[in-house]
Amino acid sequence: MTGPRPADPGPPAGAAPTPGATGSTGLAARQAALVAALVAGAPVPAGFATDRVDAARAALLRKRAGEVARHWPLLAAGLGDAWWTTFRDWAAGRPTAGSLRDGWDLARELRDRSALPALGAEELVVREAVHHYDGRHPPRHRRMPAFARVGGAVALQLAGRVRLLRPARH
């Protein structure tokens, strides 16, 4: 049954309309702007309370940090009390690529700055021996034997098994 479409209810009560934002297209644009402000560091769109958006942004960032720590426990443990501030500073303004990839990208950046803790280096080297990740596409399992090196740790992947080789302690 077809009939007239219900009228667009417009913005919520108390919200200032965005200039030129009418109908479902305007609502979609406002929603996209809000999501970008929450997860990608974009400015808070007009008509939204900045303090509330900032509080929601911080809560989402903490949740994201917890999810990354769950996928990268040695990285998080290696950073210890600095985990939250390190992750927050790195992730602010970056949309997520998923917990696994976020942790991988953070570990690589820390490695490049010579700030990767030993536990994180071991975790990274094992991941890189088992998977191929170019930073743009999802990680793929390696089919051929591979090795990776970070700091003093070397991981060797052969027939699906990984051996982590560390330097002898003196």
PyMOL commands that set and color helices and strands:
alter all, ss='L'
color gray80, all
select helices_A, chain A and resi 23-39+50-71+73-91+99-112+118-130
alter helices_A, ss='H'
color red, helices_A
select strands_A, chain A and resi 131-132+140-141+146-150+153-158+161-165
alter strands_A, ss='S'
color yellow, strands_A
deselect
rebuild
show_as cartoon
